[in-house]
Amino acid sequence: MREEPVITRLMTAALERPELLSLAAGFTDNSRLPAAAVERAVAALRASDPGKTYLQYGRNAGDPELRAALAEHLRSFPEETLPGLGPDDMIVTNGSQQLLYMTVQLFCDPGDTVWVQAPSYFVFLELLRGLGVRPVSMPSAPDGAVDTEACRRQLRQWRAAGGAGRPRLAYLMGAFANPSARSLSKEEKAALAEAFRAEAPDLPVVEDMAYRELFFGEPPTVTSMLSMEAWHDHPVLYAGTLTKPFATGLKTGYGLTRSTVWREGLERIKGHQDFGSSQFAQAVLREALRCGDYAHHLREVRPFYAVKAARLEDVLERAGLRAQGWHWESPRGGLLLWLRAPDGLDTSFDGPLWRAAMDESVLYVPGDLCFAEGAPRNFVRLSFGALAAERIEEAARRFLRAAARAAG
Ligand SMILES: Cc1ncc(COP(=O)(O)O)c(C=O)c1O
């Protein structure tokens, strides 16, 4: 286990140097947090619930009405049929982070491994290491694509070895992944389903959908594994959250699964950890979903983040960063931009780009942190979530100066 989690290092740097502009933080934008909607929800709760149950302890698995509202909400997405699934198959957690943590506790012991995309969500990689569990990379490309054929070969090898060396869990991000912003296509998921069915029908798979609702432009067709016939008999957990799309501070996530073992295991651990997420946060979210404020908020923030993404890209683009050997795909959703630096430019902590960025007072996430092992050292994760649009442009200009200095 590392002495100091990366997240702490980044936050300490930001706190010690207030002049630093952070393109590292995965926060949402304070200016768009839905304070008025929360106020309306609280007023509605006070009027409708004189017994004030919203300020009382609640159920371990979460508020049944919120779970019902969420199941209905998920079904409102195109192609999301979720056959046979309902509120009883769901558990509400303290952010999806707690769900991920409990899942690892449920399936893994120290010394075990978990299969992850390369790149993957670096806080998850650290969570694993913190529990003594080793992340291992799925065959994937650094742009976030999964090599489904190579995955199948790997699964077959593990099966041929009687399961020796096989991970206890697979962790995938279905939509606007952190950090690549790429989504898995239905075809990729179907190919993976086939491989898992043939070679590892009992290997649990998490599909993390943290950013699914933050799409730019037309709603993309994202069919979750739970809605696909091919995955029907497989132990799959849909990890969702209401933090990124609505209010990060309400810290409410949820898991949905057909696997009784998974759901009951999570409930057992949750019972030991906190015997239920904040009833107040859940009641506010239930109300926001019910009255339409949740949907309204999303209609507002999606174009807002799309504009911020475009402004960040625009500054980098206009300064000719691509001509200097940098590469990236325009994100279609999420809060992140994933950049490949020219070969040989070391972007890791204390490397030339990091030092130059510190001098220029701008913070980014070194891309090597997002890999389980064999990390390339020329990737950078930038976030356009937290900073106001004008500050994003200033941060981007600082980043450009740092890139020029590091290259020169
Ligand atoms: C991919 C991914 N999953 C899960 C989480 C956890 O989010 P929360 O606990 O706020 O739901 C994050 C947060 O950044 C994330 O990026």
The ligand as an SDF file (V2000), in Angstrom:
LIG
                    3D

 16 16  0  0  0  0  0  0  0  0999 V2000
  -15.7090    6.0620  -12.3600 C   0  0  0  0  0  0  0  0  0  0  0  0
  -16.1340    6.4760  -11.0060 C   0  0  0  0  0  0  0  0  0  0  0  0
  -16.8420    5.6190  -10.2630 N   0  0  0  0  0  0  0  0  0  0  0  0
  -17.2620    5.9400   -9.0330 C   0  0  0  0  0  0  0  0  0  0  0  0
  -16.9670    7.1570   -8.4780 C   0  0  0  0  0  0  0  0  0  0  0  0
  -17.4480    7.4450   -7.0750 C   0  0  0  0  0  0  0  0  0  0  0  0
  -18.3450    8.4880   -7.0670 O   0  0  0  0  0  0  0  0  0  0  0  0
  -19.4420    8.6950   -5.9240 P   0  0  0  0  0  0  0  0  0  0  0  0
  -18.9660    7.9860   -4.6910 O   0  0  0  0  0  0  0  0  0  0  0  0
  -19.5170   10.1600   -5.7610 O   0  0  0  0  0  0  0  0  0  0  0  0
  -20.7050    8.0830   -6.4360 O   0  0  0  0  0  0  0  0  0  0  0  0
  -16.2260    8.0930   -9.2120 C   0  0  0  0  0  0  0  0  0  0  0  0
  -15.8750    9.4000   -8.6370 C   0  0  0  0  0  0  0  0  0  0  0  0
  -15.1180   10.1640   -9.1590 O   0  0  0  0  0  0  0  0  0  0  0  0
  -15.7920    7.7430  -10.5090 C   0  0  0  0  0  0  0  0  0  0  0  0
  -15.0870    8.5730  -11.2600 O   0  0  0  0  0  0  0  0  0  0  0  0
  1  2  1  0
  2  3  1  0
  2 15  2  0
  3  4  2  0
  4  5  1  0
  5  6  1  0
  5 12  2  0
  6  7  1  0
  7  8  1  0
  8  9  2  0
  8 10  1  0
  8 11  1  0
 12 13  1  0
 12 15  1  0
 13 14  2  0
 15 16  1  0
M  END
$$$$
